[in-house]
Amino acid sequence: MADGKSYRVSSPVSLPPLTRDLQIDYTALSFVMPQRMGFRYLLEGRDKVWQDPGSRRQAFYTDLRPGNYRFRVIASNNDGVWNRTGATLDFKIAPAWYQTNWFRWLCAVICLLLLWSIYRLRVRQIANSMRARFDERLAERTRIARDLHDTFLQTIQGSKLIADDALSPNTDLPRMRQTMEKLSAWLGRATEEGRAALNSLRSSAAEMNDLAGAFQRAIEECRIQSSMDASLHVSGETREMHPIVRDEIYRIGYEAIRNACVHSQATKLRVELSYGQDLGLRVCDNGTGLDAEVLLRGKQGHFGLQSMRERAGRISGKLTIESSVSSGTVVSLTVPGGIIYRR
């Protein structure tokens, strides 16, 4: 009987889904002392050991899972002799629609899609947050450039005009003239440096993302200072990125190229720039390498390695520096494309 409904004992017995209460009646014949007969039963697929109900001739099960089962029962006579063969009954409980394998696979696929959607949403949130920070920094740099042009450079230019006026032939004080000459020279140099800083800030906001060209110019500068064999290799299609990101990547690469030219005593320098799903930069040389302590903590009074790591952290990049005496130094930078590339 299943949930109060009787079924004919034909093997196998098919029971409907969500069967909860199962009752199996069994018996054995004895014409001598039936009250002293014993029984044992085992439900394969549920029970681990034989159940001993004594002389009870019923087995009860509740909340059986969907699947195939075999019920086995054996009996003993009044002398305690057991029949080891016994009787068996095969039955199965059909699964409900939400207990089928295809439903479980569907749930697994939905969960994976949900996790993937959450991951993509999180990446998009991080990317939007970083772009907002980049735009804020770009606006700040533009403001600084505007302030340099409107106040600083004009003030210095006015000071230079005053100094030049003091240098007119009508001035009879030689000491004042000498002082004004020095003042004019220093103010002229400050004006040139201010214009250079202004051009650098404005070009950073307006120029295209020509990282390859920037690194090529850095390599040409390196060739002037050293006789090493330096080369640049670019792979992938050039992707546009935020100017702030481009500047940070350039500063990291420029620092690595400059260190190789000035400190490594290398004969070969190779710069690799790759545009793929992520942006990759690799600068390697065959020089003397870095000391382990310097690689870990940096050189006293120098902040090049620390600055490179800080710049990589600001753009969510992964920077690794490997160095040995036999193989030189390799600086590798990987920046997530989903964050830095402009769509």
SVG drawing of the C-alpha trace seen along z (x, -y; Angstrom):
<svg xmlns="http://www.w3.org/2000/svg" viewBox="-6 -107 85 135">
<polyline fill="none" stroke="black" stroke-width="0.4" points="0.0,0.0 1.3,-3.5 -0.4,-6.5 -3.5,-4.4 -3.8,-2.8 -3.3,0.9 -1.1,2.2 -0.9,5.7 2.3,7.5 3.8,7.7 7.5,7.1 8.4,4.4 5.7,2.3 5.5,-1.3 4.6,-3.9 3.6,-7.5 5.8,-10.5 5.9,-12.0 4.9,-8.7 5.3,-9.3 3.8,-6.4 4.7,-2.9 3.4,0.3 4.4,3.8 2.6,6.8 4.2,10.2 3.7,13.5 4.9,17.2 3.0,20.4 3.4,22.5 0.9,25.1 2.7,25.8 3.3,22.5 2.9,19.5 3.2,17.1 6.8,18.1 7.8,17.3 10.4,14.5 10.9,12.2 13.7,10.0 13.6,7.6 15.9,5.3 15.1,2.6 18.0,2.4 18.6,-1.2 17.5,-2.4 18.5,0.0 22.1,0.7 21.4,3.7 18.6,6.2 15.7,5.0 14.3,7.3 10.6,6.6 10.1,9.8 6.8,11.5 5.3,8.4 4.2,9.0 4.4,5.4 7.1,3.0 6.7,-0.7 8.7,-3.4 8.1,-7.1 9.6,-9.8 11.4,-7.4 13.3,-9.2 12.6,-8.5 14.5,-5.5 14.5,-1.7 14.2,0.5 14.2,4.2 12.4,5.4 13.7,8.7 12.2,10.6 13.2,13.9 11.5,15.9 12.4,18.5 10.2,21.3 9.4,22.1 12.8,23.9 14.7,20.8 15.8,22.1 16.0,19.3 15.1,19.5 17.9,17.6 16.3,17.4 13.2,15.6 11.0,13.5 11.7,10.3 9.7,7.5 11.1,5.0 9.4,1.6 10.2,-1.9 9.1,-5.4 8.8,-7.8 10.4,-11.2 8.5,-14.5 9.4,-17.0 11.7,-18.9 13.4,-15.7 14.6,-14.7 18.2,-15.0 17.3,-17.4 15.8,-19.8 19.0,-19.5 21.1,-20.3 18.9,-23.2 19.3,-24.6 23.0,-24.2 23.1,-26.1 20.9,-28.8 23.2,-29.2 26.3,-29.4 24.6,-32.0 23.6,-33.9 27.1,-33.8 28.5,-34.9 26.0,-37.8 27.0,-38.9 30.6,-38.7 30.1,-40.7 28.0,-43.3 30.8,-43.6 33.5,-44.0 31.3,-46.7 30.8,-48.5 34.6,-48.4 35.2,-49.6 32.7,-52.5 34.2,-53.4 37.7,-53.5 36.6,-55.5 35.0,-58.0 38.2,-58.3 40.2,-58.7 37.8,-61.4 38.2,-63.2 41.9,-63.0 41.9,-64.2 39.6,-67.1 42.0,-68.0 45.0,-67.9 43.1,-70.2 42.4,-72.6 46.0,-72.7 47.0,-73.4 44.5,-76.2 45.7,-77.7 49.3,-77.5 48.3,-79.4 46.1,-82.0 48.1,-82.8 51.6,-81.2 53.0,-81.8 51.5,-85.3 53.0,-86.2 56.4,-84.9 56.2,-86.6 55.3,-89.9 58.2,-89.5 60.6,-88.9 59.3,-92.1 60.0,-94.1 63.5,-92.6 64.2,-93.4 63.1,-97.0 65.5,-97.2 68.3,-96.2 67.8,-99.3 70.9,-101.5 69.5,-104.2 70.3,-102.0 73.5,-103.2 73.7,-100.6 76.1,-97.8 75.1,-95.5 71.4,-95.9 72.2,-95.2 74.0,-92.0 71.1,-90.9 68.6,-91.7 70.6,-89.7 70.4,-86.6 66.7,-87.2 66.0,-87.5 67.9,-84.3 66.1,-82.3 62.7,-83.6 63.2,-82.8 64.1,-79.3 61.0,-79.0 58.9,-80.2 60.2,-77.5 59.7,-74.8 56.2,-76.0 55.3,-75.9 56.7,-72.4 54.6,-71.3 51.5,-72.9 52.1,-71.3 52.6,-67.9 49.3,-68.2 47.3,-69.4 48.7,-66.8 48.0,-64.0 44.3,-64.9 44.1,-65.3 46.7,-63.1 45.8,-59.6 46.8,-56.5 50.1,-56.0 51.9,-53.9 54.1,-52.3 55.3,-55.6 56.0,-56.8 58.0,-53.7 59.9,-54.0 61.0,-57.5 62.1,-56.2 64.2,-53.5 65.7,-56.1 66.6,-58.2 68.1,-55.0 70.3,-54.5 71.7,-57.9 72.8,-57.1 73.9,-53.6 75.2,-51.3 72.9,-48.4 70.7,-46.7 67.2,-47.9 64.0,-46.8 60.2,-47.3 57.7,-44.6 54.0,-45.3 51.3,-42.6 47.5,-42.9 45.3,-45.7 45.9,-49.0 43.0,-49.8 42.0,-53.2 42.2,-53.7 41.8,-56.4 44.6,-59.0 45.2,-58.6 45.7,-54.8 47.9,-55.4 50.1,-57.8 50.4,-55.3 51.4,-52.5 53.9,-54.7 55.5,-55.9 55.9,-52.3 57.4,-51.2 59.6,-54.3 61.0,-53.7 61.8,-50.1 63.5,-51.1 65.5,-53.9 66.6,-51.6 67.8,-49.0 69.7,-51.7 71.3,-53.4 71.9,-50.7 71.7,-47.2 75.0,-47.3 73.0,-45.2 73.8,-44.7 70.3,-43.8 66.9,-45.3 63.6,-44.1 60.2,-45.9 57.0,-43.9 53.6,-45.6 50.6,-43.3 47.0,-44.3 44.6,-41.4 41.8,-40.7 44.2,-42.4 47.0,-44.8 50.5,-43.4 53.8,-45.1 57.2,-43.3 60.6,-44.9 63.5,-42.5 67.3,-42.9 70.4,-40.7 72.1,-42.8 73.6,-42.2 70.2,-42.0 69.0,-43.5 70.0,-42.6 67.3,-40.7 67.1,-43.3 66.8,-46.1 64.2,-44.2 62.1,-43.7 62.5,-47.1 64.0,-49.4 67.3,-51.4 67.8,-53.8 66.7,-57.3 65.3,-56.0 61.6,-55.5 61.5,-54.1 60.4,-50.5 58.0,-51.7 56.5,-54.2 56.0,-51.5 54.1,-49.3 52.0,-52.2 51.1,-53.2 50.2,-49.6 48.0,-49.4 46.1,-52.6 45.0,-51.0 44.3,-47.5 47.3,-46.1 49.5,-43.2 53.2,-44.1 55.9,-41.4 59.7,-42.0 62.0,-39.0 65.8,-39.5 68.9,-37.3 72.6,-37.8 72.6,-35.2 69.5,-36.2 69.0,-39.9 65.8,-41.6 62.2,-41.1 59.5,-43.6 55.9,-42.4 52.7,-44.4 49.2,-43.1 46.2,-45.4 42.6,-44.2 41.2,-45.2 37.6,-45.3 38.6,-48.2 41.0,-50.3 39.8,-49.8 37.3,-52.3 34.4,-50.8"/>
</svg>
